[in-house]
Each structure stands twice: as structure tokens, then as C-alpha cells.
């Protein structure tokens, strides 16, 4: 992150990461209908996905932070309100 706006944590900009993991490929296939919503730009599908995934981990990046994540896993940036 090169620059972050001067706002408090509740104003947005936090990185949301859902710590999903599966031990076997079969677990991934069982959850495929839910995970397929990750590729849809439909707000209702996104609401359903958030309900099923539960609460995300919140990361508040500061200027100069390097955040590495697997982009195949669910993640989002909270909008500024």
C-alpha cells in the first residue's frame, strides 16, 4: 500500500479475508456451488456468499505495508462509507 486515506477503521478500506481451507479435493467439490458465487458480479449472490462464509478476518493496512494473499481465496476491500 502506497497511500491510505486518513480515516478511522470503521470508515472502510479494511482488507477482508475469509480463511477457508480444505484438506481434500472432495471438500472443495462439495462447496463448489457456494464458491462459484465468487466469480459472479451479482450483489445478491455476494450477500448470500457472505452469509455462508461467516465473518472475515479484518486487516487494516497502513502506508508501506505489503499484503500477500492467495487471490483464489475469498477476499474483499470494505468500501469507504
MMTF fields as JSON, N, C-alpha, C and O atoms, coordinates in Angstrom:
{
  "mmtfVersion": "1.0.0",
  "mmtfProducer": "UNKNOWN",
  "numBonds": 323,
  "numAtoms": 324,
  "numGroups": 81,
  "numChains": 1,
  "numModels": 1,
  "chainsPerModel": [1],
  "groupsPerChain": [81],
  "chainIdList": ["A"],
  "bondAtomList": [4, 2, 8, 6, 12, 10, 16, 14, 20, 18, 24, 22, 28, 26, 32, 30, 36, 34, 40, 38, 44, 42, 48, 46, 52, 50, 56, 54, 60, 58, 64, 62, 68, 66, 72, 70, 76, 74, 80, 78, 84, 82, 88, 86, 92, 90, 96, 94, 100, 98, 104, 102, 108, 106, 112, 110, 116, 114, 120, 118, 124, 122, 128, 126, 132, 130, 136, 134, 140, 138, 144, 142, 148, 146, 152, 150, 156, 154, 160, 158, 164, 162, 168, 166, 172, 170, 176, 174, 180, 178, 184, 182, 188, 186, 192, 190, 196, 194, 200, 198, 204, 202, 208, 206, 212, 210, 216, 214, 220, 218, 224, 222, 228, 226, 232, 230, 236, 234, 240, 238, 244, 242, 248, 246, 252, 250, 256, 254, 260, 258, 264, 262, 268, 266, 272, 270, 276, 274, 280, 278, 284, 282, 288, 286, 292, 290, 296, 294, 300, 298, 304, 302, 308, 306, 312, 310, 316, 314, 320, 318],
  "bondOrderList": [1, 1, 1, 1, 1, 1, 1, 1, 1, 1, 1, 1, 1, 1, 1, 1, 1, 1, 1, 1, 1, 1, 1, 1, 1, 1, 1, 1, 1, 1, 1, 1, 1, 1, 1, 1, 1, 1, 1, 1, 1, 1, 1, 1, 1, 1, 1, 1, 1, 1, 1, 1, 1, 1, 1, 1, 1, 1, 1, 1, 1, 1, 1, 1, 1, 1, 1, 1, 1, 1, 1, 1, 1, 1, 1, 1, 1, 1, 1, 1],
  "groupList": [{"groupName": "UNK", "atomNameList": ["N", "CA", "C", "O"], "elementList": ["N", "C", "C", "O"], "formalChargeList": [0, 0, 0, 0], "bondAtomList": [1, 0, 2, 1, 3, 2], "bondOrderList": [1, 1, 2], "singleLetterCode": "X", "chemCompType": "L-PEPTIDE LINKING"}],
  "groupTypeList": [0, 0, 0, 0, 0, 0, 0, 0, 0, 0, 0, 0, 0, 0, 0, 0, 0, 0, 0, 0, 0, 0, 0, 0, 0, 0, 0, 0, 0, 0, 0, 0, 0, 0, 0, 0, 0, 0, 0, 0, 0, 0, 0, 0, 0, 0, 0, 0, 0, 0, 0, 0, 0, 0, 0, 0, 0, 0, 0, 0, 0, 0, 0, 0, 0, 0, 0, 0, 0, 0, 0, 0, 0, 0, 0, 0, 0, 0, 0, 0, 0],
  "groupIdList": [1, 2, 3, 4, 5, 6, 7, 8, 9, 10, 11, 12, 13, 14, 15, 16, 17, 18, 19, 20, 21, 22, 23, 24, 25, 26, 27, 28, 29, 30, 31, 32, 33, 34, 35, 36, 37, 38, 39, 40, 41, 42, 43, 44, 45, 46, 47, 48, 49, 50, 51, 52, 53, 54, 55, 56, 57, 58, 59, 60, 61, 62, 63, 64, 65, 66, 67, 68, 69, 70, 71, 72, 73, 74, 75, 76, 77, 78, 79, 80, 81],
  "secStructList": [7, 7, 7, 7, 7, 1, 7, 7, 4, 4, 4, 1, 7, 7, 3, 3, 3, 7, 7, 7, 7, 7, 1, 1, 2, 2, 2, 2, 2, 2, 6, 2, 2, 2, 2, 4, 4, 4, 4, 7, 7, 7, 2, 2, 2, 2, 2, 2, 2, 2, 2, 2, 2, 7, 7, 7, 3, 3, 3, 7, 7, 7, 6, 6, 7, 7, 7, 7, 7, 7, 6, 6, 1, 7, 3, 3, 3, 7, 7, 7, 7],
  "xCoordList": [0.847, 0.0, 0.892, 1.732, 0.696, 1.496, 0.907, 1.637, -0.406, -1.057, -2.425, -3.145, -2.784, -4.107, -4.746, -4.056, -6.05, -6.713, -6.697, -6.635, -6.751, -6.742, -8.164, -8.871, -8.582, -9.902, -9.75, -8.738, -10.787, -10.721, -11.122, -11.603, -10.919, -11.173, -12.617, -12.875, -13.558, -14.966, -15.386, -16.482, -14.543, -14.905, -14.664, -15.126, -13.962, -13.749, -12.282, -11.406, -12.044, -10.692, -9.995, -8.876, -10.645, -10.042, -10.061, -10.984, -9.053, -8.984, -9.691, -9.362, -10.659, -11.411, -10.928, -10.885, -10.57, -10.089, -10.843, -10.936, -11.377, -12.054, -11.08, -10.641, -10.735, -9.718, -10.279, -10.413, -10.6, -11.109, -9.964, -8.899, -10.196, -9.22, -9.959, -11.011, -9.405, -9.943, -8.774, -7.751, -8.95, -7.873, -7.893, -6.857, -9.083, -9.217, -9.938, -10.785, -9.615, -10.247, -11.768, -12.519, -12.203, -13.631, -14.362, -15.49, -13.735, -14.339, -14.549, -15.562, -13.593, -13.734, -14.942, -15.739, -15.082, -16.201, -17.538, -18.534, -17.584, -18.822, -19.267, -20.463, -18.303, -18.606, -18.602, -18.727, -18.461, -18.383, -19.582, -19.383, -20.825, -21.949, -21.83, -22.143, -21.38, -21.191, -20.016, -20.12, -18.902, -17.704, -17.854, -17.137, -18.767, -18.957, -19.481, -19.334, -20.087, -20.566, -19.412, -19.633, -18.18, -17.02, -16.778, -16.179, -17.234, -16.976, -18.143, -18.068, -19.216, -20.418, -20.457, -20.248, -20.72, -20.819, -22.268, -22.746, -22.955, -24.341, -24.373, -23.898, -24.92, -24.855, -25.62, -25.225, -26.714, -27.467, -26.654, -26.679, -25.94, -25.067, -23.956, -23.561, -23.451, -22.404, -22.931, -22.219, -24.168, -24.773, -24.921, -24.61, -25.401, -25.549, -24.188, -24.057, -23.189, -21.849, -21.318, -20.755, -21.493, -21.037, -21.753, -21.145, -23.043, -23.787, -23.223, -23.095, -22.893, -22.418, -20.977, -20.608, -20.165, -18.754, -18.527, -17.506, -19.456, -19.286, -18.432, -18.179, -18.003, -17.247, -15.816, -15.163, -15.336, -13.962, -12.955, -13.317, -11.699, -10.614, -10.442, -10.472, -10.263, -10.086, -8.64, -8.054, -8.083, -6.713, -6.781, -7.343, -6.209, -6.185, -4.782, -3.888, -4.585, -3.241, -2.885, -3.74, -1.631, -1.083, -0.182, 0.248, 0.1, 1.011, 2.346, 2.907, 2.846, 4.109, 3.957, 4.934, 2.738, 2.518, 2.487, 1.985, 3.021, 2.937, 2.024, 2.294, 0.955, 0.0, 0.024, -0.268, 0.372, 0.384, -0.756, -0.908, -1.543, -2.631, -2.865, -2.467, -3.495, -3.853, -5.149, -6.188, -5.102, -6.275, -7.344, -8.431, -7.045, -8.059, -8.97, -10.0, -8.598, -9.42, -10.262, -9.868, -11.428, -12.304, -11.627, -11.058, -11.704, -11.172, -11.913, -12.486, -11.895, -12.577, -11.981, -11.26, -12.294, -11.932, -13.224, -14.098, -13.342, -14.545, -14.604, -13.62, -15.755, -15.929, -15.868, -16.133, -15.521, -15.477, -16.885, -17.542, -17.347, -18.733, -18.918, -20.046],
  "yCoordList": [-1.166, 0.0, 1.227, 1.405, 2.06, 3.272, 4.397, 5.159, 4.501, 5.597, 5.137, 4.475, 5.476, 5.164, 6.462, 7.332, 6.608, 7.83, 7.915, 6.894, 9.095, 9.331, 9.188, 10.181, 7.944, 7.657, 6.626, 5.931, 6.535, 5.507, 4.146, 4.069, 3.09, 1.728, 1.506, 0.72, 2.189, 1.966, 2.637, 2.375, 3.492, 4.224, 3.413, 3.808, 2.302, 1.457, 1.356, 1.921, 0.615, 0.414, -0.799, -1.12, -1.48, -2.684, -3.814, -3.922, -4.64, -5.824, -6.956, -7.253, -7.581, -8.686, -9.984, -10.106, -10.942, -12.238, -13.336, -13.329, -14.278, -15.43, -16.598, -17.039, -17.106, -18.16, -19.548, -20.388, -19.775, -21.076, -22.041, -21.659, -23.262, -24.298, -25.615, -25.817, -26.491, -27.835, -28.789, -28.487, -29.94, -30.925, -31.847, -32.35, -32.057, -32.959, -32.266, -31.404, -32.63, -32.065, -32.249, -31.408, -33.348, -33.631, -32.534, -32.183, -31.99, -30.892, -29.672, -28.982, -29.416, -28.291, -28.516, -27.602, -29.723, -30.019, -29.951, -29.542, -30.341, -30.242, -28.782, -28.494, -27.871, -26.457, -25.663, -24.438, -26.333, -25.647, -24.75, -23.651, -25.159, -24.244, -22.917, -21.862, -22.97, -21.725, -20.934, -19.723, -21.604, -20.912, -20.356, -19.426, -20.901, -20.372, -18.941, -18.209, -18.535, -17.156, -16.162, -14.961, -16.641, -15.745, -15.111, -14.039, -15.755, -15.259, -14.474, -14.003, -14.324, -13.642, -12.216, -11.99, -11.271, -9.865, -9.49, -8.443, -10.339, -10.127, -9.819, -10.622, -8.679, -8.287, -9.243, -9.439, -9.851, -10.792, -12.068, -12.636, -12.514, -13.676, -13.364, -14.228, -12.139, -11.743, -11.704, -12.095, -11.24, -11.246, -12.672, -12.947, -13.583, -14.987, -15.597, -16.355, -15.264, -15.79, -15.321, -16.115, -14.045, -13.516, -14.186, -14.434, -14.484, -15.173, -16.573, -16.997, -17.277, -18.649, -18.735, -19.683, -17.749, -17.793, -17.332, -17.672, -16.565, -16.066, -14.809, -14.177, -14.466, -13.223, -13.368, -14.385, -12.349, -12.397, -11.908, -11.289, -12.198, -11.57, -10.172, -10.004, -9.173, -7.801, -7.38, -7.538, -6.85, -6.34, -4.866, -4.494, -4.03, -2.595, -2.235, -2.003, -2.187, -1.883, -0.414, 0.469, -0.185, 1.164, 1.425, 0.49, 2.67, 3.026, 2.323, 2.369, 1.678, 0.95, -0.533, -1.276, -0.987, -2.413, -3.205, -2.731, -4.397, -5.341, -6.473, -7.137, -6.682, -7.735, -8.756, -8.427, -9.983, -11.074, -12.023, -12.431, -12.368, -13.29, -14.131, -13.753, -15.243, -16.11, -15.569, -15.606, -15.075, -14.437, -15.445, -15.056, -16.735, -17.753, -17.936, -18.604, -17.355, -17.428, -16.166, -15.115, -16.26, -15.088, -13.938, -14.127, -12.752, -11.551, -10.343, -10.426, -9.242, -8.025, -6.843, -7.006, -5.662, -4.435, -3.753, -3.531, -3.419, -2.742, -1.336, -0.597, -0.986, 0.333, 1.443, 1.228, 2.618, 3.785, 4.349, 4.607, 4.54, 4.964, 6.405, 6.865],
  "zCoordList": [0.0, 0.0, 0.0, 0.882, -0.994, -1.077, -0.248, 0.386, -0.252, 0.455, 0.92, 0.174, 2.128, 2.665, 3.128, 3.658, 2.938, 3.415, 4.94, 5.625, 5.444, 6.896, 7.43, 7.6, 7.696, 8.253, 9.354, 9.441, 10.207, 11.249, 10.658, 9.527, 11.429, 10.95, 10.514, 9.602, 11.156, 10.844, 9.539, 9.042, 8.978, 7.76, 6.492, 5.422, 6.581, 5.411, 5.038, 5.693, 3.961, 3.472, 4.043, 3.642, 4.981, 5.555, 4.54, 3.732, 4.587, 3.751, 4.495, 5.643, 3.838, 4.423, 3.784, 2.56, 4.618, 4.127, 4.865, 6.092, 4.098, 4.684, 4.687, 3.625, 5.874, 5.981, 5.667, 6.556, 4.412, 4.005, 3.761, 3.276, 4.098, 3.775, 3.644, 4.251, 2.858, 2.73, 2.62, 2.006, 3.227, 3.267, 2.056, 1.62, 1.525, 0.4, -0.737, -0.506, -1.936, -3.124, -3.076, -3.569, -2.484, -2.378, -1.599, -1.945, -0.556, 0.206, -0.687, -0.581, -1.559, -2.488, -3.394, -3.604, -3.929, -4.821, -4.1, -4.697, -2.835, -2.066, -1.913, -1.865, -1.837, -1.649, -2.947, -2.923, -4.063, -5.36, -5.65, -6.168, -5.345, -5.622, -4.874, -5.424, -3.626, -2.864, -3.411, -3.605, -3.662, -4.127, -5.535, -5.904, -6.328, -7.683, -7.653, -8.632, -6.547, -6.417, -6.377, -6.535, -6.168, -6.157, -7.518, -7.605, -8.567, -9.923, -10.495, -11.63, -9.738, -10.223, -9.686, -8.494, -10.556, -10.141, -9.85, -10.289, -9.117, -8.73, -7.246, -6.443, -6.866, -5.46, -4.556, -3.407, -5.044, -4.223, -3.996, -2.904, -5.018, -4.859, -3.866, -3.083, -3.894, -2.954, -1.518, -0.593, -1.319, 0.02, 0.543, 1.702, -0.319, 0.085, 0.416, 1.377, -0.379, -0.145, 1.208, 1.962, 1.513, 2.803, 3.967, 5.008, 3.801, 4.857, 5.101, 6.25, 4.047, 4.177, 4.666, 5.359, 4.307, 4.701, 6.127, 6.726, 6.687, 8.044, 8.084, 7.058, 9.258, 9.455, 8.923, 9.157, 8.208, 7.692, 8.727, 9.727, 8.468, 9.219, 8.644, 7.424, 9.486, 9.02, 9.194, 10.265, 8.135, 8.154, 7.796, 6.765, 8.646, 8.37, 7.89, 8.704, 6.576, 6.067, 6.268, 6.202, 6.507, 6.631, 5.436, 4.761, 5.181, 4.088, 4.307, 5.402, 3.27, 3.352, 3.631, 3.544, 3.968, 4.229, 2.925, 1.906, 2.975, 1.867, 2.323, 3.324, 1.59, 1.922, 0.792, -0.358, 1.121, 0.15, 0.486, 1.637, -0.498, -0.274, -1.514, -2.616, -1.337, -2.451, -3.034, -2.374, -4.246, -4.836, -5.244, -5.669, -5.119, -5.372, -4.162, -4.253, -3.048, -1.832, -1.729, -2.235, -1.074, -0.963, -0.211, 0.863, -0.8, -0.173, -0.759, -1.845, -0.041, -0.481, 0.268, 1.253, -0.217, 0.478, 0.866, 0.028, 2.151, 2.637, 2.048, 2.072, 1.529, 0.921, 1.951, 3.134, 1.494, 2.365, 2.478, 1.469, 3.717, 3.921, 4.108, 4.287]
}
